[in-house]
Amino acid sequence: MLARGGALVLALALLAACGNGGSETEKPKNEFTGRGPITFATGKDTSGNRQKQIDQWNKEHPKEKVRIIELPESADQQRQQMVKNAQTKSDAYTVLNLDVVWTAEFAANRWVDPLPENKVDTKGFLQPTIDSATYFNQLYGVPLNSDGGLLYYRKDLLDKAGVSEPPETWADMEAACEKVQKLPQGKDVGCYAGQFEKYEGLTVNFSEAVHSAGGEIVDDKGKVNVDTPEAKKGLDFLVNGVKQGTFPKASVTYMEEESRRAFQSGKLVFMRNWPYVYGLASTEGSSKVKNKFDIAPLPGQDGPGVSSLGGHNVAVSSFAKNKATALDFIEYITAEETQREDLLATSQAPTRASLYEDEELTKKYAYLPTLKESIETAKPRPQAVKYGDVSTAMQEAAYGAMNGEKTSDEALSELETELEELVKK
Amino acid sequence: MAVGAAAGKRLRRQHNEGSGKLAAVLVSPTMAVLGLVVMYPIIAAFYTSLFQSGERVNAQGFVVQGDDFVGLENYSAMFAGEAADRFFNSLFNTTFFTVTTVLLETVIGVAMALVMHRAFKARGLVRASILVPWAIPTAVSALLWKWIFQPDGVANALLQQQVLWTTEGWQAKVAVIVADVWKTAPFVGLLVLAGLQTIPNEVYEAAKVDGAKSWTQLFRITLPLAKPALLVAVLFRLLDALRMFDLPYVLIGPRKESVEVLAMLAQDEAIETRYGPAAAYSIVLFIYVAVIAFLFVKLLGADVLGATRSQRKKGPKRRKQPRTITNGEAAA
C-alpha cells in the first residue's frame, strides 16, 4: 500500500516533471528544534474531550502549553483557513489536523514538514492509516483517527424474511430486499442508500462502488485507469439502483445525515454510512430502529466490498515555531491511551490496531471488529495535489450517470480524460 | 456705481476661485479614501486576473512555486477555452434569474405596496411583518427553504408528489426563484410604498371627480407618480440579483449546473487557490453588473432625474390644476 501511494504520485510527477528547475531538488531539512507554547488547529471540538486532553497536557507541561484553535465545522473551510495560513507563511498554527485527502496537497506545497523517521514510531498503527499520511515514501503526519464505511442493516426485517446472514454481494443484497419488501412490514421500505448528493460523499461512495467491483480509479503505477469494464460494473450498481428503484428516489439528495435519518425512521433496509451513526441510531430517542439493526462489511460485486478510507492525520506546519514541542505533543495526542479516551468519549475510530481488540471497548462498541476489517481492506481516494479538482471530476461523472444525463460509458471515458489532465499538472 | 459693480464682480470671481481651491482641498481626503477603498481593490483584482499560480509538480513531488504572467489567458479561457461552456451556462443562469425574479418581485412588490398603502386597522403590524423575510439573512432563509424543498418536506406534502427540488433540472431553478421572490418582494414593496406616500391625495380626489375608474387611477396616476421610487427599487434588485450567490449555493448546492451563477464560479476557483481565474470571473461579473446598471440609468434612470426635475418645475402649475377644477365647480 505504501509503495503504491508513493508510486501513484511519482507517476503524476514524472508526467509533469518536464521543465522543472534544479533549485527544487534539495532535500528538505528535518529540524525539529525549539520548545515553548504551541497551537493546535483543528475542527470544532464538539464533545469537549479534546480540550480535556489538552488541559491534561498543559498541566504536565506548564512551559509548553498548547492552545486549541477551533476552525469552522465544514471541512472545506478548515482547509481554506489552513491554506491561507500557509500562504501567508504565518506561524499561528503549529500542529494541523488534516483530513487524509489533503496530505498530498500540503506535502507537495511544503506547507507541512516531513517527519523524522527516528523520532516517530509508526508501529502499532493500521497500515492504511499510515499510508494515508505518506507522500513520496515520506511520512508527513501521524494518524489521529480513522474512518471506514459500514453496511447498516435491519436485522429484524431480514430475520422475518428468513435471511440469516448479512449480504456479501450486491446481488445477495437485492435478493434480500425483495424478500423483505414482500413482507407486510417491508412494503414501504426502500432497499439501499448511501451518500449520493453531489459532494465529497459521492466521491467516497463512487470510489467504493468501483473498488468493490474490482475496478480501479488510479492503478498501482499511478496511472488513471477508470474506463474499464470492472469500473463500469461498479458505476452501474449505482446507476441501476436509482433507475430500478432499489435506491429510494430521494437518495440522490442524501448526505450523511439525510441517509441516517432515513434509516433511523425505518425507511431503509440497508444503508452505507460511517461508524458515527452506530451510537446515534442505537441511543437517540427518535430512532425507530434501536436494537433492530446490525452492521456488516460493505457488500461488493462478487464478495465483500472495499471501503474508502476516511480520517485525520496530525502534521506540523512548516512555518511554525517550537517544533520539538510539536513532535512531543503529536506523540501524546496519538498515543494509545489518548485514542482510547477519544473512542469512549466521541466514538472516533482509532488508528491503533490494539484498541480494536480491547475487550472493554468491543463490549461497548460491538462494531469495532467489523470496522477494523473495513479499514484494513480500505482503499484511499486518489492521492493528488489537486485533490479538489479530482474529487469534483468524480462527482461530476457519478452524479451525471446516476441522474441519467449520460451513460456509464460516457461518464467513465470523460472521467478518464479529465483525471489524466488533472494528474498531469 | 459701474466701477463698484465691476469690483464686486471681480471680488465675487476671486471668491469663487478661492472657494473652488478650498473645495478641492476639502474634498481631496475623501477622494483619496475613495480611491483607496474603491479603486485600489478593483485594480488589484484586475492585476491578479493576469496571473496563474505555478502548479507544476517536480520529480520529488513538490509543487514548483511562483506566479506566471499569462496576460489575458484567464479571460480567453473563459470565453473560448475549456471553461467556456461552464461560463456561458452560468452567465445564462445569472441573467435568467435576474430577469425572472426582478419581474416577479416588481409585480408582487407593487401589489404589496398598494395593499399596505390603504388605511386599515393594524396597518403598522402588517407593514412590520411583511419585512420579516427581508430581515432574515439569505443563507438562513436558503436553509429554511431547503428544509421546505427536501424530498419529504412541506412543498412535496402540499403538492402530493415527490419532486426532487435540489437535484439538477428546472425544478431547482424554480426553487431558487420562489425563495428569492419570497425574500425580496417585500423590499420592493417597501420602497414603492414610500413612493406612494408622496402622491398628494388631491390628485385622487380630482380623478374621482373626473369619474376615473380604479384601473385608470392605477395606471394613469399611481404608477406614473410612484415611478421614480419603483425604478430605484428595480435598480437595486437588478444589481442584487446579478450578484446572487448564497441562495443557490446553500439551497441547491455548489457545482449544480442548473443554478450555477457567475459569483459561484469565482468562489469555486478561489477555494482551489486559483486566484487568477477567480479574479478574472469577478472582474467579468463586475463589468456585467456595471454595464447593466449604466444602461438602466441611461435608458430609464435619466428619466427618473428628468421626471423629478420637470415635476419640480411644473409643480406650481399642477397644484393650480385642482384649484381650477374647484373654481370651475364653484362657478358651475
Interface residues (C-beta under 8 A of the other chain):
Chain A: V9 L10 L12 A13 L14 A16 A17 G19 N20 G21 E24 T25 D76 Q80 V83 Q87 A104 A107 A108 N109 R110 Y135 F136 E197 K198 Y199 K249 A250 V252 T253 E258 V385 K386 G388 D389 T392 Q395 E396 Y399 N403 E405 K425
Chain B: E55 R56 V57 N58 A59 Q60 G61 F62 V63 V64 Q65 Q150 P151 D152 Q162 L164 T166 T167 E168 G253 P254 R255 K256 I271 E272 T273
